[in-house]
Amino acid sequence: MKYVDLFIDQIYPSFIDKYLNTKTMSRLKSITQFCGCDYTKLYSPRYLFTRYEHSLVVAHMTWHFTHDKKQTLAALFHDIGTPCFAHTIDLVFNDYLNQESSEKKITTLIQQDHEFMTYLKEDNMKLADFQDLSIYPILENKSPQLCTDRLDGVFHTCYIWLHTHSLEQIKEVYDDMTIVTNELNLPEIGFQHQRIAEKFVGMVFVYAIELQSSRNKYVMGYISQLVTAAFHKGKLTKEDLYNKKETEIISLFQENFPSWNIFKQTTLLSKSEQKPKEYAVKFETKKRNTIPLVKRKRIIDISENAKKKYQKINDFKEENYGYIPNIYKEK
């Protein structure tokens, strides 16, 4: 049982297949999902998981819950505007809290791909159908609501990235999910049973805490300042982040920044109460979280155990600076 296969519905959405080899979708095969964390031994993901695979999973999830062609295609396309290193690039533009500034409009990219446009016409889809993805709440909605994009984020963090949960545990949770009506009278992914929802809360805890950790912030911060330095040296342009492969930019880092080899081989982040002379991180960033529904009630309203976990998430804050010895800020 492979991770992506876990989410394929009994009725396979074959209409997505023709889009998979377009240049617009294929570009995502060279963009890693974990924002650069695959390039250092600070993490040890099971394998290289890309934005392409994430998009595929989210599309299959969306089809499973809706059996709606338009919403499924929106899910497949939702990340095509992502630059190399994904949300790390938001830090380049000082967008620590929203993490939305670096993505290009997906309709702009679709228009530039003739093959893509031909397929949309064959499927009787309009470009306007993908102008605002917030109209598809099963795919995208505001935290702490649950949607397929966020759901895959939780699952792949726990299985591929941090190894805290097995495929069998993920399948048990996924199989209990259904569509319910939320407080806004909109459809939302929820649970049939509180016991299973509480297991999912354990996964959310892993996901939310790691994305606030110094380790995660360091990787994103370090790579973002290399990107900025490469801009200043004339070695890299903003457009390169959308036209080059991550591996090509990594080669550029290796050639121009000696600290890259230290970063690549480091297995443990050092921490200090006082700001060290090396490059160090300690900043607020976007809090990622989701509080699922059990039928029509949020889990925190019916489970004390869940309520305590979410309180720990809310209270979590890295007080120390995170740094790697002998890595200094690039200029």
N, C-alpha and C positions, 0 to 999 in steps of 0.2 A: 504494500500500500504506500504509494508516493504522496507527497504533500499536495501537489496540484490535483492529482487524481481524486483526492478525497472529496472535492467539491463539485465534481462533474455530475450533473443531473441525469436521471434515467433517460429523459428525453434530451438528446444532445442538440445544442444550438448550432447546427452546421453553418448557419448564415454568417457566423463570425470568422470562419476559416479563411475566406478570401482576403480579409484585411490583414491577416497575420504576417504576410510576407511583403507588405507594402513598405516603402522606405521610411514612412512616418512611424509605423509600428516597430520595424526592425531596429531603428535607432535606439529603442529602449533596451535592447539586448546588451548594450554596452554601458548602461547606467545601473549601478548597484542600488539596491533598495535601502541599504543601511548608511547612506550618506558618507561613504568613505571608510566606514569601520572595518571593511573587509581587507584593508591594506595595511593593517598593523596587528601584531600579536597580542595587543591589549584585548582583542576579541578572537574567538575561534568559531565562526559560524560553520554549520555542518557542510555547507556548500555555497557557491556564489548564487545568491538570489537577486534577480534583477527587477527593474521596473516593468519589464516585459512580462515576467512571470507573475508579478503582483497584479498587473492589469488583467491578465488571463484569469487569475483566481477570482478577482472582484467581478469580472464579467460572468463567470460560472455561478458565483454566489447570487448575483443579481437575477440571473435567469432562473435559478432554483426557487427563489422567493417570489418572483413575479410572473415568469413565463411571458414576459413582454419584450418584444424585439427592440423597440426604441430605447428602453431603459438599459437593456443588456449592451447595446452598442455604445451608449453613453458611458457605461462602466468600462468597456474595453478601451475607449478613447480618453478617459479622464486624466491620464498622466502624460499625454503626448507632448505637453509643453514643458516637461521637467528638464532642467539643465544637468550636466554632469555633476555628481556629488549632491544632487537634489537640494534638500533644505540647508545643507552647509552653505550654499551660495546666498541664502537669505542673510546669513551673518555678514557676508561681504558688504551687503547693502544696509547693514545695521537694523535688520528687521528681525530682532531676537524673539519678540513676543508673538507676532502674527504668523511669521514664516509663510508669507504669501507673495512676496515681492518678485521672486525670481522666475516664476512660471510664465511662459508665453501663452497667449490666448489659443485655445485649441482650434477654434474656427479659422484663425489666421493660418495655422499650419496645415489644416485639412485643405484649405483653398489652394495651397501651393503644391499639393500632391494630386496630379491628374488622375492617377489610377484610383486613389482613394475616392475622389469625387465621382468617378464612373461607377464605383461600387455603391455609393450612397444613392445614386440615381436608380440603379437596378433594384435597390431595396425600398424605393419610394420614400427616402428620407430627405429632409431639407437641412441645410446648414444651420438654420435657426433652431433646429431641434437640439443643438449642442452648444448653443450660445450661453445658456445659464443652467448649469447642472444642479443647482439647488432646487429646481422644480422636480427633481427625482429623489425624494427623501429616503428611499431604500438605499440609494447609492451614496448620497451626501446629505448631511444635516449638521446642526450645531451640537457640539459637545455640551452636556454629557449623554445626548441621545446616541443610539447605536445605529450604524449603517454598515454597508458591506465594505467600504473603504477602510473604516476604522476596525471592523471585525477582523479583516485579514491582517491589519497591523498588529493586533493583539496576538492572533494565532501564530503568525510567522516569527514574531519576537520570541515567543515562548518555545517554539520548536526549533527553528533554524538558527536563530541568533544566540539564544541564551541556554538552550537545552534543558529547560525546566519542566517541560511537559512532552508527552509522547503523542504519536499520531492517534493512538487509541483513545487517549484522554480528550484530544481535540474532537474526534469523531463523536464521542459520547455527548459532548457539549453541543456540537453543531446539529446533531440529530434531534435535539430537544427544542430547537429554535423554530419559531413560526412568526407570522405577521400579526401584530396586534394594533389596536388604535391607541395612540398616545394622548397626552393632555391637550394637545393642539388639534385633536381630531384628525391627525395625519397617520398614515401607516408607518409602522416602525418594527424592526426586528425585535422580538422579545422571546421569553421563555414560557414553556408550559408548566414547568415544575421548579419550585424554589430551591430544592436540593441541587439541581443541575446549575441553576443560575448562580448559586454560591460558589460552585466550582469555577465558573467563569470569572467571578469576582477575584478569585485567587490568581487567575491569569492576568486580569486587568492590573492587579497590584504589581506584578512583575514588570509589566509593560510601562506603567506610569512612573514607577520609581526609577527604572533604568534610564528613561528619557530625561530625568532630572538629575542624573548622576554626574559627578565630575568627570568620570571616564568618558561618557558620551559627549559632554560639552567640550572636553579637551580635544577629542578627535575632530569634531566639527570646527572648533576654534582654530586649531593648528592648520588644518587644510585651508580654511577660509583665509588665514593670513598669508599662506603661500600663494593662493590665487591672487590676492591683492598685491603682493610683492611682484608676482609675475606680470600683472597689469602694468605696474610702475616701471618695470624693466623692459617693457615692450615685447615680452616673450609670449604674451597671451592676450586675447581680446575677449570681450563679453560674448561675441558671436561664436568664438571657439567652444564655449561651454555648451553650445547647442549643435555644433557641427563636427566636433572631434569626439573620439572615444575616450572614456576615462583612462584607459591604459596609455593612450598617447600623451595625455596630460601628466600622468604619473611619470612617464619617461622624461618629460620636461622638468618635473620636480627633481628627479634623481640627478639630472645633469646640472642643475643650477643651484640646488640647495642641499649642502652636505648633511644637514640635520635629518633629511628624509630617511637615510639608512638607520639612524638611531631610532626614529619614530617607528619604522617598519619592524624592527627587531624587539622593541620594548614589550615586556609582558605584564608590567605592573606600573600603575600610576602612583607617583609620590604625592604626599599631601603635607601641607604646612599651614599653621595658623597665621603666620606672617607671610606677606607676599615675597616670594623668592626672586632672585636676580634673573632667573630663567623665564621663558615665556610661561605664563600661568593663567588658569581660568578660574573665574568666580563671577558668574553673571546670571541674571534671571532670564529664563527662556520660556517658550510656550509650554504650558502644562497640557499634556495629552491624557485624556481620561474618558471613561464611559460608564454610566450607571444604568444597567439594563432594566427593562420591565419584566415583571412576572405577571402575565396576563395584562392587567391595566395598572398595576402598582409598581413603583420603583422599588428595587430591592432594598434600598436603605430604609424604606418605610415599613418593611415587614421582617427584616433580619437584623438582629443586633450584631451578629458576627460581621456581616457586610458593612454595617454602619461604622464599626470600629476600624475596619480596613480602609475605608474611604477617609476616615479622620486621619489615619496615619499618612495617607497619600497627601492630604491637604497640609499636614504639619511638616512634611519632609522638606528639608532644606540642607544642602551641603554647606557647612560653615567654613570649611578649609579651602585653601587654594589647591588646585590640582596642577601638577607639573611633571615634566620628565627631565631629569638631570642632564645638563649640557645641551639642551635645546633652547635657543634664545629667539627672540622675536626677529623675524626677517624684515628688512627695510627695502 
